[in-house]
Amino acid sequence: MQIPYLFPTFLMLHLTALVLMAGTTLVDYLSYASLWKSLGQGERPTVLINMMDKLPRVIGIGAAMLILTGIGMMILTHGVFGEQIWFRIKFGLVILVILNGLLIGRQQGVKLRRILDNSEPDLTGEVHKVKSRLGRFHLTQLLLFLLIIFLSVFKFN
């Protein structure tokens, strides 16, 4: 591959990774909405839960691709974006997305699975707490993605 095509290739893969992460987060949110509805009706949606278990892996692949292509673009541009304010804010937001996913999203998902494995599929007080935390988690993640996209488009300095 010729060098002139390397930066656009990294940029395309970088944006694809961002869309993959944001889109999967939205699908995760919608899956949880279906899960809450099913649990409210006393159902145990095993197929939905099995599908939801695969979503963190997809987000992880997107995060790894986002980081690797970002590093590649920084190398190709000799770090020219690293000195700009918009990039520093964007980089911090990406770190927040990753930390929020690992520390809040994953923790609450594991907690919910543990509750569902050990009890009847009714909406207990503990499930309501997890539901509330996951709702805030998804809202935060989607807001962070929106801010990252905003900063990427309106590169102020």
Buried (B, 14 or more C-beta within 10 A) or exposed (E): EEEEEBEEEBBEBBBBBBEBBBBBBBBBBEBBEEBBEBBEEEEEBEEBBEEBEEBBEBBBBBBEBBBBBBEBBBEBEEEEBEEEEBBEBBBEBBEBBBEBBEEBBBBBBEBBBEBBEEEEBEEEEEBEBBBEBBBEBBEBBBEBBEBBBEBBEEEEE
